[in-house]
Amino acid sequence: MRLVVEVEDHDAAIAFYRDALGLDEEAAFEGDGDARVMILDAGRATLEIINPAQKRMIDEVEVGRPVAPKFRLAFEVADAAATTQNLTEAGATLVAAPIQTPWRSLNARLEAPDLQITVFQELDPAAGGLVQEPRD
């Protein structure tokens, strides 16, 4: 699956998604009239179909209030806390700091260039460490 996203600032989006988030560049092309595209490898893709009640529940767990647009991208990362810090330093706006979810992942929500994203780290059930418990 390939997701195509139109962005207002192509260079800023590349700096964020390729350079800060670390997605590998697969190809880049230029055309007439300053047409540009860069294809980034985001790994295996899945399509998560949720109903409005599930969307509200995810927002409540991750953020504590409804904030998600109709479409949101989620990226699995090795270290959600470090990635969140790196992405905010690269210009993303923190919506919600990393929080442990009931489904055993550490999730953070950010406003990135032209998209709202979640970065998530799957937690080993035996893993220790300091993680925030889900909000009430």
SEPA-301747 format. One record per residue: residue in three letters; x, y, z of N, C-alpha, C, O, CB in turn. Coordinates in pm, whole numbers, padded with zeros to 5 digits, always signed. Glycine has a CB too. Layout:
ALAXYZXYZXYZXYZXYZ...
//
This chain:
MET+00085-00117+00000+00000+00000+00000+00090+00123+00000+00193+00125+00067-00097+00000+00122ARG+00051+00224-00074+00122+00351-00074+00024+00462-00040-00082+00473-00102+00190+00378-00212LEU+00057+00543+00058-00022+00658+00096+00040+00780+00030+00160+00803+00043-00030+00675+00252VAL-00039+00858-00040+00009+00978-00108-00044+01099-00032-00165+01112-00011-00037+00981-00260VAL+00047+01188+00011+00009+01304+00090+00060+01430+00020+00179+01444-00006+00066+01294+00234GLU-00032+01522-00010+00006+01652-00064+00047+01741+00053-00028+01754+00151-00111+01716-00146VAL+00166+01803+00044+00214+01891+00150+00239+02030+00094+00272+02045-00024+00343+01834+00214GLU+00223+02129+00177+00247+02267+00135+00396+02297+00122+00439+02366+00029+00183+02364+00233ASP+00476+02246+00216+00621+02272+00216+00693+02138+00200+00718+02067+00297+00666+02345+00349HIS+00727+02106+00075+00788+01977+00042+00920+01958+00117+00943+01851+00174+00812+01966-00109ASP+01005+02059+00118+01135+02047+00183+01121+02023+00334+01191+01939+00391+01218+02173+00159ALA+01029+02095+00398+01008+02076+00542+00954+01936+00571+00993+01874+00669+00911+02182+00597ALA+00865+01888+00487+00810+01753+00508+00919+01647+00492+00923+01551+00568+00694+01726+00410ILE+01006+01664+00393+01116+01570+00373+01210+01573+00493+01251+01469+00544+01195+01603+00243ALA+01243+01694+00539+01330+01706+00656+01269+01637+00777+01341+01577+00857+01357+01855+00687PHE+01138+01645+00791+01073+01582+00906+01064+01431+00891+01114+01357+00976+00935+01640+00924TYR+01002+01385+00784+00974+01241+00771+01098+01159+00736+01114+01048+00787+00868+01219+00666ARG+01184+01209+00651+01305+01134+00615+01414+01154+00720+01468+01058+00775+01357+01177+00477ASP+01445+01280+00747+01560+01310+00831+01533+01292+00980+01613+01229+01050+01606+01451+00806ALA+01421+01345+01031+01394+01336+01174+01330+01202+01213+01373+01140+01311+01302+01450+01217LEU+01230+01157+01139+01164+01031+01172+01247+00911+01126+01235+00802+01182+01025+01025+01110GLY+01329+00931+01024+01421+00826+00981+01368+00731+00875+01420+00620+00860+01460+00747+01097LEU+01265+00772+00801+01216+00687+00692+01317+00689+00578+01369+00794+00542+01075+00734+00643ASP+01345+00572+00521+01444+00562+00414+01387+00609+00281+01273+00578+00246+01494+00418+00401GLU+01468+00684+00208+01429+00731+00075+01441+00617-00025+01547+00557-00038+01515+00852+00031GLU+01332+00587-00096+01333+00485-00200+01359+00546-00337+01433+00489-00417+01202+00408-00201ALA+01298+00662-00364+01312+00726-00495+01268+00871-00483+01192+00906-00393+01231+00652-00604ALA+01316+00953-00574+01274+01092-00582+01272+01132-00729+01360+01095-00806+01367+01186-00499PHE+01170+01209-00765+01153+01251-00904+01111+01396-00909+01044+01446-00819+01049+01163-00976GLU+01152+01465-01016+01112+01603-01041+01052+01613-01179+01092+01539-01270+01231+01700-01025GLY+00957+01704-01195+00893+01723-01324+00877+01870-01355+00927+01956-01283+00759+01654-01328ASP+00807+01897-01461+00783+02035-01503+00706+02112-01397+00629+02055-01320+00706+02038-01635GLY+00728+02242-01394+00653+02328-01303+00685+02305-01158+00598+02325-01073+00508+02310-01324ASP+00806+02265-01125+00851+02240-00988+00778+02121-00923+00768+02114-00801+00830+02365-00905ALA+00726+02028-01006+00662+01908-00952+00770+01820-00888+00871+01790-00951+00585+01829-01065ARG+00746+01780-00764+00843+01695-00692+00771+01589-00612+00663+01612-00558+00932+01780-00599VAL+00834+01472-00606+00783+01363-00525+00903+01289-00465+01005+01271-00532+00693+01267-00608MET+00889+01247-00341+00987+01158-00280+00909+01042-00220+00810+01063-00149+01074+01232-00171ILE+00953+00922-00248+00890+00803-00195+00975+00752-00079+01093+00723-00096+00872+00692-00305LEU+00913+00743+00038+00983+00701+00159+00933+00564+00202+00813+00536+00196+00964+00804+00272ASP+01025+00481+00245+00990+00348+00293+00945+00359+00438+01024+00393+00527+01110+00249+00280ALA+00818+00329+00461+00763+00333+00596+00739+00193+00651+00667+00176+00749+00632+00413+00598GLY+00799+00092+00588+00782-00044+00638+00652-00105+00592+00590-00058+00496+00789-00046+00788ARG+00612-00208+00660+00488-00279+00628+00369-00190+00659+00366-00121+00761+00478-00412+00708ALA+00271-00190+00571+00152-00108+00592+00034-00195+00632+00019-00308+00585+00119-00028+00465THR-00050-00141+00717-00178-00202+00749-00283-00093+00738-00252+00025+00747-00177-00268+00893LEU-00405-00134+00718-00517-00041+00716-00603-00074+00838-00658-00184+00847-00600-00051+00581GLU-00613+00019+00929-00687-00001+01053-00824+00065+01039-00833+00187+01030-00610+00056+01177ILE-00927-00013+01036-01063+00037+01020-01127+00044+01159-01139-00058+01227-01147-00054+00923ILE-01166+00164+01199-01227+00182+01332-01360+00256+01317-01382+00329+01221-01131+00259+01427ASN-01447+00236+01415-01572+00311+01417-01554+00434+01508-01453+00445+01577-01692+00221+01466PRO-01651+00526+01508-01637+00647+01589-01614+00620+01738-01540+00694+01803-01758+00732+01574ALA-01676+00515+01793-01656+00485+01935-01512+00444+01963-01455+00485+02065-01751+00372+01980GLN-01452+00365+01875-01312+00326+01892-01220+00446+01878-01123+00459+01953-01274+00217+01790LYS-01249+00534+01782-01169+00656+01765-01170+00739+01893-01067+00789+01937-01221+00740+01645ARG-01289+00754+01953-01300+00830+02078-01221+00762+02190-01154+00829+02268-01448+00846+02120MET-01229+00629+02197-01157+00555+02301-01007+00570+02286-00937+00592+02384-01196+00406+02297ILE-00955+00560+02163-00811+00576+02139-00768+00717+02179-00666+00733+02247-00776+00549+01991ASP-00844+00818+02137-00811+00955+02177-00810+00970+02329-00722+01035+02384-00910+01054+02115GLU-00907+00911+02396-00914+00921+02542-00791+00858+02606-00732+00915+02698-01042+00854+02595VAL-00752+00741+02559-00636+00671+02616-00508+00747+02587-00427+00769+02678-00626+00528+02559GLU-00487+00788+02461-00360+00849+02423-00349+00996+02461-00240+01043+02494-00340+00835+02276VAL-00460+01069+02456-00453+01215+02471-00537+01268+02586-00503+01370+02646-00496+01281+02343GLY-00646+01199+02618-00733+01246+02725-00850+01329+02677-00931+01374+02758-00654+01325+02822ARG-00859+01348+02547-00968+01426+02489-00975+01398+02339-00878+01348+02283-00950+01580+02516PRO-01085+01429+02273-01095+01406+02128-01007+01505+02051-01022+01626+02067-01240+01417+02082VAL-00918+01454+01968-00831+01542+01888-00803+01487+01748-00759+01562+01661-00700+01563+01961ALA-00827+01360+01726-00784+01298+01600-00869+01343+01483-00992+01351+01492-00789+01147+01612PRO-00803+01372+01371-00877+01395+01248-00927+01261+01193-00904+01157+01254-00789+01470+01143LYS-00993+01265+01082-01046+01142+01022-00934+01044+00985-00952+00923+00995-01129+01174+00898PHE-00817+01097+00943-00702+01014+00907-00585+01051+00996-00557+01168+01020-00665+01032+00757ARG-00515+00949+01046-00397+00968+01131-00300+00857+01097-00341+00743+01079-00434+00967+01284LEU-00172+00889+01087-00071+00787+01061-00007+00745+01192+00011+00826+01283+00036+00839+00963ALA+00027+00617+01200+00094+00563+01318+00222+00494+01272+00219+00412+01181+00002+00464+01397PHE+00333+00528+01335+00463+00473+01300+00517+00395+01419+00526+00448+01529+00562+00584+01259GLU+00554+00269+01396+00618+00190+01501+00764+00230+01507+00833+00236+01404+00603+00037+01475VAL+00812+00258+01627+00951+00300+01649+01011+00216+01761+00939+00153+01839+00959+00451+01684ALA+01142+00215+01769+01212+00138+01872+01203+00204+02009+01202+00135+02111+01358+00118+01833ASP+01198+00338+02012+01199+00412+02137+01104+00531+02124+01141+00634+02069+01343+00460+02174ALA+00983+00517+02174+00881+00620+02157+00920+00751+02225+00895+00859+02171+00748+00571+02211ALA+00979+00744+02342+01016+00867+02415+01125+00944+02340+01113+01065+02322+01065+00833+02556ALA+01229+00876+02297+01337+00942+02224+01289+00995+02090+01326+01106+02049+01454+00846+02203THR+01206+00917+02020+01154+00961+01891+01065+01083+01909+01072+01176+01829+01077+00848+01821THR+00983+01083+02012+00897+01198+02038+00980+01323+02062+00949+01430+02007+00806+01170+02160GLN+01084+01312+02141+01172+01427+02166+01238+01473+02037+01242+01593+02009+01279+01392+02270ASN+01289+01379+01957+01354+01413+01831+01256+01484+01737+01293+01582+01673+01410+01286+01764LEU+01134+01435+01728+01037+01493+01637+00990+01631+01683+00965+01718+01599+00917+01401+01622THR+00977+01653+01812+00941+01787+01859+01056+01884+01834+01032+02000+01801+00905+01785+02009GLU+01179+01838+01849+01294+01923+01817+01300+01953+01668+01355+02055+01627+01424+01856+01863ALA+01243+01864+01585+01241+01884+01440+01120+01965+01395+01101+01986+01275+01242+01749+01369GLY+01036+02010+01489+00927+02099+01454+00787+02046+01475+00691+02120+01455+00940+02135+01315ALA+00771+01921+01516+00637+01869+01545+00584+01933+01673+00662+01972+01760+00638+01714+01557THR+00454+01943+01683+00390+01992+01804+00341+01872+01884+00268+01787+01833+00273+02090+01771LEU+00383+01866+02009+00341+01757+02096+00194+01774+02132+00154+01877+02186+00429+01752+02223VAL+00115+01673+02103-00026+01671+02142-00040+01597+02274-00113+01640+02363-00113+01605+02032ALA+00031+01484+02285+00029+01406+02409+00160+01330+02421+00203+01265+02326-00093+01309+02414ALA+00222+01338+02538+00349+01269+02565+00328+01118+02563+00215+01070+02572+00407+01314+02701PRO+00436+01042+02550+00424+00897+02550+00350+00846+02674+00376+00888+02787+00563+00833+02543ILE+00258+00755+02648+00176+00696+02754+00159+00547+02725+00144+00507+02610+00037+00767+02766GLN+00162+00467+02830+00139+00324+02812-00010+00300+02791-00093+00349+02868+00190+00243+02935THR-00043+00226+02687-00182+00197+02654-00224+00062+02713-00139-00018+02750-00203+00198+02502PRO-00354+00038+02721-00401-00093+02768-00359-00207+02675-00357-00323+02717-00552-00091+02782TRP-00325-00176+02551-00283-00281+02458-00132-00297+02455-00077-00349+02358-00335-00250+02318ARG-00064-00251+02560+00079-00273+02583+00169-00210+02478+00259-00274+02425+00107-00420+02590SER+00142-00085+02448+00236-00009+02367+00253+00128+02431+00170+00172+02510+00186+00005+02219LEU+00362+00191+02397+00391+00326+02446+00365+00420+02330+00438+00417+02230+00539+00338+02501ASN+00262+00503+02341+00215+00585+02229+00229+00733+02262+00204+00776+02375+00070+00552+02195ALA+00269+00811+02161+00272+00957+02172+00201+01013+02050+00207+00956+01941+00418+01012+02182ARG+00133+01126+02067+00060+01190+01958+00126+01323+01926+00160+01399+02015-00090+01210+01995LEU+00143+01350+01795+00209+01472+01749+00137+01530+01628+00079+01458+01548+00356+01445+01716GLU+00143+01662+01616+00104+01730+01493+00231+01747+01413+00321+01822+01452+00032+01870+01520ALA+00239+01678+01301+00355+01680+01213+00319+01761+01089+00204+01804+01076+00401+01536+01175PRO+00413+01784+00999+00378+01858+00877+00261+01793+00803+00273+01682+00751+00499+01867+00784ASP+00150+01863+00799+00030+01827+00723-00042+01702+00772-00137+01660+00707+00067+01808+00582LEU-00001+01641+00883-00064+01520+00933-00058+01515+01085+00032+01571+01147+00003+01395+00873GLN-00155+01447+01145-00142+01410+01285-00089+01268+01288-00137+01181+01214-00280+01423+01362ILE+00011+01243+01372+00072+01111+01376+00078+01058+01519+00075+01134+01616+00212+01115+01316THR+00086+00927+01528+00117+00858+01652+00249+00786+01630+00267+00722+01527+00003+00759+01695VAL+00340+00796+01725+00456+00707+01726+00431+00609+01839+00390+00648+01949+00593+00786+01744PHE+00456+00481+01811+00428+00380+01912+00541+00280+01920+00605+00247+01820+00297+00310+01884GLN+00563+00234+02041+00664+00133+02072+00592+00016+02136+00529+00032+02240+00777+00190+02165GLU+00602-00101+02074+00541-00219+02133+00621-00258+02257+00744-00263+02253+00535-00338+02031LEU+00551-00284+02367+00617-00317+02492+00611-00467+02515+00507-00531+02500+00552-00242+02609ASP+00724-00522+02552+00729-00662+02593+00655-00673+02725+00678-00592+02815+00878-00714+02606PRO+00565-00771+02739+00492-00783+02866+00583-00791+02988+00543-00753+03098+00403-00904+02862ALA+00704-00840+02970+00797-00852+03082+00886-00728+03097+00968-00720+03189+00885-00975+03064ALA+00869-00631+03008+00956-00513+03009+00930-00428+03133+00817-00413+03178+00936-00428+02882GLY+01037-00375+03186+01024-00283+03298+01033-00141+03249+01000-00112+03133+01132-00310+03406GLY+01076-00053+03335+01096+00085+03293+00984+00175+03341+00880+00129+03388+01106+00094+03143LEU+01007+00302+03329+00912+00401+03376+00822+00442+03260+00868+00502+03163+00984+00525+03437VAL+00697+00408+03271+00599+00453+03173+00477+00503+03248+00444+00452+03355+00561+00339+03073GLN+00413+00602+03193+00296+00660+03255+00177+00565+03235+00159+00510+03127+00266+00802+03197GLU+00099+00549+03337-00022+00467+03327-00128+00544+03250-00123+00667+03245-00073+00427+03467PRO-00226+00475+03189-00332+00543+03116-00406+00644+03203-00420+00626+03324-00431+00441+03060ARG-00453+00751+03139-00527+00856+03210-00662+00804+03254-00717+00712+03194-00545+00980+03121ASP-00716+00864+03362-00851+00827+03410-00955+00886+03321-01075+00868+03344-00873+00875+03555
//
